[in-house]
C-alpha cells in the first residue's frame, strides 16, 4: 500500500512539473508571437525558442522557488514607475534646452539570489532615466539622467519587491 502512495505522489509532482512547463512554454510562445506582431512566420523561431527556454528554466528550478503571491505587487510597482518615469523623461526631453544633469551613482545591492540580481539590473535598464553601467560584486554603478530624479528610493523599492519574490529576507 505504501509503495502505491509513493508512486501516486511522485506522479503528482511530475504532473505539476509538466503542467508548469507547458504553461511556461505557452506563455513564452504567446509572448514571442505578440512581439512578432502575430506573424505566422514568427512562430518558426518562437516555438523552438520557447521550448529551449522552458527546458532551461525548468532545469534551474527557479519557478518552484518563487513566492508567486508577490509577483502582482512587483508588476504593478514596475508599471507605475515606468509610466511616471517615462512621462518625466519625455517632459525633460521636450524642454528647450532639455533639462538634464546626468550623473553616476553607486548602489549597494543586497539581493543574494543570482537570478534576482540579474533581473534587478535588467529592470533598471528599462526604467526611464536609469541604466546600470557597471557591476562589481554588490556595487552597481547606475547612470541617472538628472540629479533631480528621485531614483534611489525607487531602486530600493524594486530590490525589496524582488527580495520578496525570490523568498529572501530583507
VEXFI-665670 format. One line per 5 residues: number of its first residue (from 0); their letters; for each residue z, x, y negated of C-alpha. Coordinates in pm, whole numbers, plus 32768, in hexadecimal, padded with zeros to 4 digits. Layout:
N
NUM> A> Z/X/Y  ...;
This chain:
170
0> XXXXX> 8000/8000/8000  805A/8118/7F12  7F0B/81CC/7F42  7E55/8089/7EEF  7F16/806F/7DA7;
5> XXXXX> 7EC1/81D7/7D50  7D50/8198/7D8D  7D58/8062/7CB1  7E0A/810C/7B91  7D24/823B/7BB0;
10> XXXXX> 7BF7/8155/7BA2  7C8C/80A4/7A74  7CA6/81EC/79B7  7B47/824A/7A21  7AC4/80F6/79B8;
15> XXXXX> 7B65/811B/7861  7ACC/8277/7843  796E/81F3/7889  799C/80C3/77AA  7A13/819F/768B;
20> XXXXX> 78EC/8287/76C6  77F3/8168/76CD  7880/80D9/758A  7872/822D/74E0  770D/8267/7557;
25> XXXXX> 76A2/810F/74D9  774A/814D/7389  76A8/82A4/7361  7552/821F/73C7  7574/80F9/72D7;
30> XXXXX> 75DA/81E9/71C2  74AC/82C4/7207  73CB/8191/720B  7457/812B/70B6  7425/828A/7028;
35> XXXXX> 72BA/8286/709C  7294/8131/6FF1  725C/8073/7133  7129/8136/719E  70F4/811D/7314;
40> XXXXX> 707F/8287/7318  71D9/82EA/7299  726C/8279/73E3  71A6/8388/7497  729C/847F/7400;
45> XXXXX> 73C1/8393/73CC  73F6/8323/7534  740C/8480/75D1  74C1/8512/74A4  75C2/83FA/74B5;
50> XXXXX> 75EB/8436/762A  7621/85AD/75FD  7719/8576/74E2  77D1/846E/75AF  77F1/855B/76D6;
55> XXXXX> 786F/866F/75F2  796F/858B/7548  79E8/84FD/7694  7A1C/865D/771C  7AEC/86B4/75E9;
60> XXXXX> 7BDB/8592/7638  7BFC/8554/74C2  7BCB/83DD/74D5  7CF2/83A3/75BB  7DDA/8462/74D0;
65> XXXXX> 7D7D/83A5/7393  7E74/82B5/72F9  7D6C/81A8/72C2  7E4E/80C4/71F6  7E36/81BE/70D6;
70> XXXXX> 7CB8/81C8/70CC  7C8A/8094/6FEA  7D76/812A/6EE6  7CB1/826F/6EE6  7B64/81B9/6EC3;
75> XXXXX> 7BE1/80DB/6DA6  7C80/8203/6CF1  7B47/82D4/6D14  7A59/81C2/6CA1  7B31/8178/6B6F;
80> XXXXX> 7B48/82EA/6B14  79D3/831A/6B46  7980/81EC/6A6D  7A71/8247/6955  7A07/83B3/695F;
85> XXXXX> 7898/8354/6962  78C0/827C/682D  7985/8391/6781  7881/849C/67D1  7763/83B7/6764;
90> XXXXX> 780A/8375/6615  7844/84EA/65E3  76DB/853B/663E  7646/8445/6545  7718/84B4/641D;
95> XXXXX> 766B/8597/6322  76BF/86AB/6360  773D/8671/64C2  78B9/8685/64CD  7910/8788/65D3;
100> XXXXX> 7A05/88A6/65E5  79DE/891E/674A  7AE6/89F5/67EE  7B5A/8A70/6940  7CA9/8A0A/69CF;
105> XXXXX> 7D5A/8A80/6B08  7DE5/8970/6BE7  7EDA/89B5/6CFF  7E77/88DC/6E25  7F93/886C/6F07;
110> XXXXX> 7EBA/87C7/7012  7EE9/886B/7168  7DE7/87B3/723A  7C9F/8877/722F  7BB6/874A/7226;
115> XXXXX> 7C88/86A7/7112  7C6E/87E6/7042  7AF3/87E3/706E  7AE0/8672/700F  7BB7/86B1/6ED9;
120> XXXXX> 7AD4/87CD/6E69  799F/86F8/6EA7  7A26/85C4/6DF9  7A87/8677/6CB9  7921/86F7/6CAB;
125> XXXXX> 78B0/858C/6CA7  79A9/8522/6B9D  7908/852D/6A43  7970/8658/6974  7A06/872D/6A8B;
130> XXXXX> 7984/8824/6B8A  7A2D/8919/6C77  7997/8A6E/6C2C  7A7B/8B51/6CF6  7B68/8B41/6E1D;
135> XXXXX> 7C6D/8C47/6E72  7D68/8BD4/6F78  7E2B/8AB8/6ECD  7DA2/8AF8/6D71  7C71/8A38/6D05;
140> XXXXX> 7BBD/8A96/6BC4  7B41/8957/6B20  7A3E/8944/6A0C  7A98/882E/6919  79A1/87A6/681A;
145> XXXXX> 7A99/877B/66FC  7C01/87DD/66B4  7C48/8679/6641  7BFE/85EE/679C  7D40/85A6/685C;
150> XXXXX> 7CCC/8631/69AB  7E09/86D4/6A2D  7EB4/8586/6A6F  7D7B/84F8/6B14  7D5C/862A/6BF6;
155> XXXXX> 7EC9/8604/6C60  7E9B/8493/6CA9  7D62/84DB/6D78  7E26/85DE/6E3B  7F42/84E6/6E80;
160> XXXXX> 7E49/83E1/6EFD  7DB1/84E0/6FEC  7F0A/8556/705F  7F63/83F2/70C1  7E12/83BE/716E;
165> XXXXX> 7E3D/8503/7233  7FA2/84A9/7291  803F/85C8/71D0  818E/85B0/7126  815F/85F8/6FB8;
